[in-house]
């Protein structure tokens, strides 16, 4: 279970990573409380929490979506984003997913390079997706079976990834409010939510710019 001081830390990282459209504390708290959206944090021994990430991965669904990856600006370029991305992929695979999706700003070259280096491939574009500038979103997909064979074993990192949330008995079976499609998230051109529910907008992963 997440602690109150954990929520404060991820709220700070969120605001610094997405100043134009940050998720609210209530959105972050709801994501943490959802059994289908495990959230992870990377901690630095001196600085404390320096990044967090979440994945929507209902057990048995076969597909999973990166909800967000956010890295403190002062910690970028140190492999935090890659560490988090690999932890999300592992969590999705452990829950039975075969495919992992995400979306990223078309102009975010460092993040796209990071995702491609981990095996993601581009499968489509959502034109004029991001607010307020109308930038396109590139939809990417990772074959988790292939990732596990080729890259899954190489997940060592100097920073510790700590699970904020794991399955809680009796947790509601629903999508978190925070799964706003458009950021390290996932799907194809007019995706409205795989369960038929409208998918609120997301951002483009904030390993954005943290490609090492």
C-alpha positions as CSV (number, residue, x, y, z in Angstrom):
1,X,0.0,0.0,0.0
2,X,1.2,3.5,-0.8
3,X,1.9,5.8,2.1
4,X,0.8,9.4,2.3
5,X,4.4,10.7,1.9
6,X,4.7,8.6,-1.3
7,X,1.7,10.3,-2.8
8,X,3.3,13.7,-2.1
9,X,6.5,12.6,-3.8
10,X,4.8,11.4,-7.0
11,X,2.6,14.5,-7.1
12,X,5.8,16.6,-7.1
13,X,7.4,14.5,-9.9
14,X,4.1,14.6,-11.8
15,X,3.9,18.4,-11.7
16,X,7.5,18.8,-12.7
17,X,7.2,16.4,-15.6
18,X,3.9,17.6,-17.0
19,X,3.5,21.2,-16.0
20,X,0.9,22.0,-18.6
21,X,-1.4,19.1,-17.8
22,X,-0.5,17.3,-14.6
23,X,-2.7,14.6,-13.1
24,X,-4.4,15.7,-9.9
25,X,-3.6,14.1,-6.6
26,X,-7.0,12.4,-6.7
27,X,-6.2,10.9,-10.1
28,X,-2.9,9.6,-8.8
29,X,-4.5,8.3,-5.6
30,X,-7.2,6.5,-7.6
31,X,-4.6,4.9,-9.8
32,X,-2.7,3.7,-6.7
33,X,-6.0,2.2,-5.3
34,X,-6.8,0.2,-8.4
35,X,-5.9,-3.5,-8.4
36,X,-5.5,-3.4,-12.1
37,X,-2.9,-0.6,-12.2
38,X,0.3,-1.4,-10.3
39,X,2.4,1.6,-9.7
40,X,6.2,1.6,-9.2
41,X,8.7,4.1,-7.9
42,X,12.4,4.5,-8.4
43,X,14.2,5.7,-5.3
44,X,17.7,7.2,-5.0
45,X,19.5,6.8,-1.8
46,X,20.2,10.5,-1.4
47,X,17.3,12.1,-3.2
48,X,14.4,9.8,-2.4
49,X,11.8,9.2,-5.1
50,X,13.1,10.3,-8.5
51,X,10.5,8.6,-10.8
52,X,7.3,6.7,-10.9
53,X,5.3,4.7,-13.5
54,X,2.0,2.9,-13.8
55,X,0.6,0.2,-16.1
56,X,-3.0,-0.8,-16.7
57,X,-2.8,-4.6,-16.7
58,X,-5.9,-6.5,-15.7
59,X,-5.1,-10.2,-15.1
60,X,-5.9,-12.4,-18.0
61,X,-6.7,-9.5,-20.4
62,X,-3.9,-10.3,-22.8
63,X,-3.1,-6.7,-23.4
64,X,-1.7,-3.9,-21.2
65,X,-1.2,-0.2,-21.4
66,X,1.5,2.0,-20.1
67,X,-0.4,4.7,-18.2
68,X,2.5,7.0,-17.3
69,X,6.2,7.2,-16.8
70,X,7.5,10.3,-15.0
71,X,11.1,11.1,-14.1
72,X,12.2,14.0,-12.0
73,X,14.0,16.5,-14.3
74,X,17.1,16.4,-12.1
75,X,17.4,12.6,-12.4
76,X,17.0,12.3,-16.2
77,X,19.8,10.7,-18.3
78,X,20.5,8.2,-15.5
79,X,18.5,5.2,-16.8
80,X,15.5,5.8,-14.5
81,X,13.0,5.8,-17.4
82,X,14.4,2.6,-18.8
83,X,14.3,1.0,-15.4
84,X,10.7,1.9,-14.9
85,X,9.7,0.8,-18.5
86,X,11.3,-2.6,-17.9
87,X,9.5,-2.9,-14.6
88,X,6.2,-2.1,-16.2
89,X,6.8,-4.7,-19.0
90,X,7.7,-7.3,-16.4
91,X,4.5,-6.6,-14.4
92,X,2.4,-6.8,-17.5
93,X,4.0,-10.1,-18.5
94,X,3.5,-11.5,-15.0
95,X,-0.2,-10.7,-15.2
96,X,-0.6,-12.6,-18.5
97,X,-0.3,-9.8,-21.1
98,X,1.1,-10.7,-24.5
99,X,1.2,-7.1,-25.8
100,X,2.0,-3.8,-24.2
101,X,0.9,-0.5,-25.8
102,X,1.9,3.1,-25.3
103,X,1.6,6.5,-26.9
104,X,4.2,9.2,-27.2
105,X,4.5,12.6,-28.7
106,X,5.7,12.5,-32.3
107,X,8.3,15.1,-31.6
108,X,9.7,13.4,-28.4
109,X,12.7,11.8,-30.1
110,X,14.5,10.7,-26.9
111,X,11.5,8.8,-25.5
112,X,10.8,7.2,-28.9
113,X,14.4,6.1,-29.1
114,X,14.1,4.6,-25.6
115,X,11.0,2.7,-26.5
116,X,12.4,1.4,-29.8
117,X,15.5,0.2,-28.1
118,X,13.4,-1.9,-25.8
119,X,11.6,-3.5,-28.8
120,X,8.5,-1.3,-29.2
121,X,7.4,-0.8,-32.8
122,X,5.2,2.0,-34.3
123,X,1.7,0.8,-35.3
124,X,-0.2,4.1,-35.9
125,X,-0.6,7.8,-35.4
126,X,-3.3,9.8,-33.7
127,X,-3.3,13.1,-35.4
128,X,-3.4,16.4,-33.4
129,X,-3.9,14.4,-30.2
130,X,-2.1,16.3,-27.5
131,X,-3.4,19.4,-25.8
132,X,-2.9,22.3,-26.0
133,X,-0.6,22.2,-29.0
134,X,-2.3,19.6,-31.1
135,X,0.9,17.5,-31.6
136,X,0.4,14.0,-33.0
137,X,0.6,10.9,-30.8
138,X,2.6,7.9,-32.1
139,X,1.1,4.6,-31.0
140,X,3.7,1.9,-30.2
141,X,3.4,-1.8,-29.3
142,X,5.7,-4.3,-27.6
143,X,5.5,-8.1,-28.1
144,X,6.1,-9.2,-24.5
145,X,7.1,-12.7,-25.5
146,X,9.8,-11.4,-27.7
147,X,10.9,-8.8,-25.1
148,X,11.2,-11.5,-22.5
149,X,13.4,-13.7,-24.8
150,X,15.6,-10.9,-26.0
151,X,15.7,-8.2,-23.3
152,X,13.7,-9.3,-20.3
153,X,16.6,-10.8,-18.4
154,X,18.7,-7.7,-18.6
155,X,16.8,-5.6,-16.1
156,X,19.4,-4.8,-13.4
157,X,19.6,-1.3,-12.2
158,X,21.5,0.6,-9.5
159,X,18.3,2.2,-8.2
160,X,15.7,0.3,-6.4
161,X,12.2,-0.1,-7.9
162,X,9.6,-0.4,-5.2
163,X,6.0,-1.5,-5.8
164,X,3.5,1.1,-4.6
165,X,0.5,-1.0,-5.2
166,X,-0.1,-4.7,-5.7
167,X,-3.4,-6.6,-5.9
168,X,-5.6,-5.9,-3.0
169,X,-8.4,-8.4,-2.2
170,X,-11.8,-6.8,-3.0
171,X,-10.4,-3.9,-4.9
172,X,-12.9,-2.6,-7.5
173,X,-12.5,-4.0,-11.0
174,X,-12.5,-0.8,-13.1
175,X,-10.2,1.5,-15.0
176,X,-8.5,4.3,-13.0
177,X,-9.5,7.8,-13.8
178,X,-5.9,8.4,-14.5
179,X,-5.8,6.3,-17.7
180,X,-5.9,9.3,-20.0
181,X,-4.7,8.0,-23.3
182,X,-2.0,9.8,-25.1
183,X,1.1,9.5,-23.1
184,X,3.1,6.4,-22.4
185,X,-0.2,4.8,-23.1
186,X,-1.7,2.7,-25.7
187,X,-3.9,1.7,-28.4
188,X,-4.7,2.5,-32.0
189,X,-6.2,5.4,-33.8
190,X,-9.6,5.9,-32.4
191,X,-9.4,3.7,-29.3
192,X,-12.2,4.4,-26.9
193,X,-11.2,1.9,-24.2
194,X,-10.9,-1.8,-24.7
195,X,-13.9,-2.4,-22.5
196,X,-16.0,0.1,-24.4
197,X,-15.7,2.9,-21.9
198,X,-14.5,6.3,-23.2
199,X,-10.8,6.7,-22.6
200,X,-9.8,10.0,-21.1
201,X,-6.6,11.6,-22.5
202,X,-3.2,10.7,-21.3
203,X,0.2,12.1,-21.8
204,X,3.3,10.8,-23.6
205,X,5.4,9.0,-21.0
206,X,7.9,11.1,-19.1
207,X,10.7,8.9,-19.6
208,X,10.3,11.6,-22.3
209,X,13.8,12.9,-22.6
210,X,15.2,10.2,-20.3
211,X,16.5,7.8,-22.9
212,X,19.6,6.4,-21.1
